[in-house]
C-alpha cells in the first residue's frame, strides 16, 4: 500500500551533510540496480523535488532503465526505447526548456505494449 507520508520534502539544504549522504546512498543503489558505474547515474535519479512525486524524469534516466523495464514486461529493448523517445518532450513542450519524459504516460504505454504482446488467454 502506498504511504503518502513518504512524499514529503526532506528540507535538507545544500550544506547539510545528510543530503550528501542521501545522494551518495541513492547513487550507489541506482548504479547497482542498473549495472552501471556510479559516475553514470543521472542527477535526477538521486535527487527529488519537494514532493518527490514529479511525473517527469530526464531522457537519460529513462534510457538507463530501458533494459530492465523491457525484461520486466517481456518486451524488446528497441520497443521500449522507442516508447521512451515518443514520450520525450523537448523545445516549447519541455519543462523550462529541458527535455523530459512523462513517467505516467510512458508507464501506460509500456503496459499497453506488454498487454498487446501477450497471447490471448483462453477462457
N, C-alpha and C positions, 0 to 999 in steps of 0.2 A: 504494500500500500504506500502511496506517495505521501511524504511528510512535508507539508507546506512550510514548516519552520526551517527546513533546510534551504529555502530560497532567499534567506535574508543576507544582507551585506555583512562583511566581516568587520568593517570600519577600521581596518588596518591601513595606516598611512605608509607612504613610500620609505620612510625612515624606520619603520617598525621591523625589528629582526624577525618576528613571527611571520611577516608577509614573505620575506625572502625564504624562510624555512618552508612555508606552504608551497611557494612556486617551485622550489627545488624538489620537494617531495612529489608534486604533481608532474614535473618534467620527467622524473625517473619512472613514475608509474606509466605515463603515456609512452615513453620510449620502450619500456618493457612490453607493454601491451601490443604495440605496433611493430616491434622488432627492428627499431632504428636506433641511431645514436642520439643521445640527449641533445646535442647541438642542432639536430634536425627537427626538433619539436617546435611547431609554430607557437608564437606568443599566446594566441587566443586559446590554445589548448591547455594552458596552465594558469590563466587569469580569468576573471569573470567580472561582469558589471555589478552594480549594486544589488540586483535581484538574483543574478546567476541564471536567469531564465531567458536569455537572449534567443530569439528564433534564428539568428544568423551566425554562421561561422565563416572563416576565411576559406577561399577555394583551396589553399594549401592544406588546411586541416581536413577538409572534406576529401581531398585526393589521397591523403595519408591513410584514410580509413577504407578506401575502396576495396582492397583485397579482403579485409576482414568482413566487411558488410556483404560482399558478394558471396563469400563462403558461407556465412550465416544464413543467407537467403536462397542458396542454391542457384545463384546467378553467375553469369560470365563477368569477369572483371571489366571487359570492354563495355558491356551493357551498363554496369553501374557507373563507370567513368563517364559514359555518355549522358546518363541521368544527372550526374553532378554538373556537367557542362551546361545542360539545358536549364538547370535550376540556379545557375550563377548569374547574378545581376551585376551590371557594370555601368559606367557612364552616369547619366542622369538618374537611372533607376537605382543606383547603388547608394547605400547609406553614406553620407558625407563624401561621396565620390569614390569610396573604397569598394572594390568588388567583394561580393559576399554570396553565401549560399544559404537559402532559407531551409533550415533543417526540417521544419514541419512539412513543407511541400515536397521536399526530397524524400523524406521517410514514407509519405503516402505514395509517391511514385515507385519507390523500391518495393513496397508492399504489393502494389498492383502488379508490377512486373513479376514478382515472385509468385503471386497467385496465378497469373496468366501462364507461367511456365510449368505449373503443376498439372499432371494429368488429372482429368475429371475423376472424381471419386464415384464409384458405383454405389447405387442406393438400393 
